[in-house]
Amino acid sequence: MIGTTWLRFLAILATPFAAAAQAQEAAKPALQLELNAVQPSDKGCRFTFVVNNGLGVDLTRVAYELALFDDAGSVDRLTVLAFKEMPAGKTKVSRFDIAGVDCGKVGRVLINEATECAGSGIEPAACMRDLKTSTRTSVGFGL
């Protein structure tokens, strides 16, 4: 059996490595996509996203297929949102009205796949691989 002192010693040794790994992950270039607001609109439900292109290259076209789940956990629909151009280092706001969606019944939004990821020197897989998601809403959002 390993003693408590030995476990504490191992934890102390591991701490710098864990911190370094977290710092390296945080410094990795990323395309940050935040679900900022979900609000009723004349057409149905308006989804507002804040996007920051931290990949270091201009993106000429980015689109994602999203799965919208209802509050019971069932997939309500799949839809593709085209974010258009995303200059390197730029933060921008994009809004999408999705017809026939009741905002109050949206429980979760899942990014299913990148249907487009284009730009000079960009690997098509980067728009999913280097995507970081967050939400400021009560709606679950992510990969």
Wavefront OBJ file of the C-alpha trace (Angstrom):
o trace
v 0.000 0.000 0.000
v 1.307 3.469 -0.878
v 1.674 5.828 2.067
v 0.089 9.258 2.262
v 3.492 10.959 2.228
v 4.439 9.191 -0.988
v 1.159 10.216 -2.661
v 1.711 13.850 -1.657
v 5.244 13.681 -3.064
v 3.944 12.352 -6.399
v 1.260 15.060 -6.509
v 3.904 17.759 -5.928
v 6.044 16.328 -8.744
v 3.108 16.195 -11.168
v 1.862 19.753 -10.536
v 4.374 21.598 -12.801
v 3.735 19.141 -15.639
v -0.034 19.559 -15.407
v 0.298 23.360 -15.304
v 2.613 23.310 -18.340
v 0.187 21.127 -20.286
v -2.707 23.491 -19.458
v -0.653 26.542 -20.490
v 0.338 24.877 -23.754
v -3.308 24.009 -24.513
v -4.410 27.574 -23.705
v -1.707 29.026 -26.007
v -2.699 26.788 -28.927
v -4.239 28.747 -31.826
v -8.008 28.398 -31.785
v -11.177 29.419 -33.496
v -13.361 30.515 -30.591
v -17.131 30.293 -31.001
v -19.380 31.577 -28.228
v -23.152 31.175 -28.166
v -23.845 34.638 -26.784
v -27.656 34.911 -26.899
v -30.792 32.991 -27.807
v -33.813 35.268 -28.291
v -37.257 35.038 -29.887
v -37.506 36.775 -33.269
v -40.223 37.435 -35.843
v -39.109 34.307 -37.707
v -38.630 31.954 -34.769
v -35.448 32.035 -32.713
v -32.371 34.239 -33.128
v -28.999 32.766 -32.222
v -26.193 35.279 -31.673
v -22.592 34.087 -31.834
v -19.333 35.864 -31.016
v -16.478 34.461 -33.079
v -12.751 35.078 -32.724
v -10.376 33.775 -35.353
v -7.169 33.045 -33.485
v -5.856 30.615 -36.104
v -3.448 33.167 -37.572
v -4.845 32.944 -41.121
v -7.800 34.598 -42.839
v -10.767 32.310 -43.352
v -12.760 33.058 -46.500
v -15.673 30.785 -45.674
v -16.679 28.830 -42.579
v -19.938 26.946 -42.082
v -21.077 24.528 -39.399
v -23.867 21.981 -39.294
v -25.646 22.329 -35.954
v -28.033 19.904 -34.304
v -30.711 21.592 -32.205
v -31.997 19.490 -29.324
v -35.276 20.232 -27.584
v -35.607 20.488 -23.817
v -36.451 16.767 -23.663
v -33.139 15.839 -25.328
v -34.504 14.896 -28.761
v -32.976 16.247 -31.953
v -35.392 18.849 -33.305
v -33.493 19.645 -36.497
v -30.170 19.951 -38.290
v -29.242 23.276 -39.837
v -26.160 24.779 -41.478
v -24.969 28.229 -40.436
v -22.533 30.031 -42.767
v -20.271 32.439 -40.886
v -18.744 33.774 -44.120
v -15.371 35.542 -43.817
v -13.338 35.521 -40.607
v -10.188 37.657 -40.820
v -7.232 36.521 -38.696
v -7.238 38.036 -35.207
v -10.690 39.545 -35.692
v -13.670 39.175 -33.376
v -17.084 39.452 -34.987
v -20.739 38.954 -34.126
v -23.018 36.834 -36.322
v -26.768 36.425 -35.933
v -28.965 33.733 -37.401
v -32.762 33.574 -37.312
v -33.966 29.984 -37.462
v -37.592 29.752 -38.527
v -40.049 27.682 -36.547
v -37.822 27.232 -33.486
v -39.232 28.042 -30.045
v -36.271 29.459 -28.094
v -37.774 28.357 -24.801
v -37.657 24.731 -25.893
v -34.034 24.657 -27.099
v -32.071 22.596 -24.602
v -28.793 22.081 -26.398
v -26.929 23.035 -29.568
v -24.337 20.580 -30.870
v -21.781 21.420 -33.532
v -22.044 18.318 -35.686
v -19.400 19.145 -38.296
v -17.721 21.884 -40.305
v -19.334 21.802 -43.736
v -16.940 24.460 -45.061
v -13.513 25.614 -43.919
v -11.646 27.615 -46.541
v -8.793 30.089 -46.552
v -5.248 30.508 -47.748
v -3.056 27.957 -46.008
v -5.828 26.503 -43.842
v -6.228 22.784 -43.445
v -9.973 21.962 -43.856
v -9.985 19.916 -40.633
v -8.747 22.927 -38.596
v -12.221 24.458 -38.264
v -13.275 21.481 -36.124
v -9.954 20.380 -34.624
v -9.049 23.876 -33.371
v -12.582 24.932 -32.409
v -13.201 26.026 -28.821
v -16.792 26.612 -27.733
v -18.449 28.452 -24.877
v -21.883 29.817 -24.010
v -23.298 32.763 -22.088
v -26.770 31.243 -22.228
v -28.625 28.542 -20.351
v -28.542 26.459 -23.551
v -25.893 23.737 -23.664
v -23.434 24.394 -26.508
v -20.418 22.490 -27.774
v -18.944 19.660 -29.751
l 1 2 3 4 5 6 7 8 9 10 11 12 13 14 15 16 17 18 19 20 21 22 23 24 25 26 27 28 29 30 31 32 33 34 35 36 37 38 39 40 41 42 43 44 45 46 47 48 49 50 51 52 53 54 55 56 57 58 59 60 61 62 63 64 65 66 67 68 69 70 71 72 73 74 75 76 77 78 79 80 81 82 83 84 85 86 87 88 89 90 91 92 93 94 95 96 97 98 99 100 101 102 103 104 105 106 107 108 109 110 111 112 113 114 115 116 117 118 119 120 121 122 123 124 125 126 127 128 129 130 131 132 133 134 135 136 137 138 139 140 141 142 143
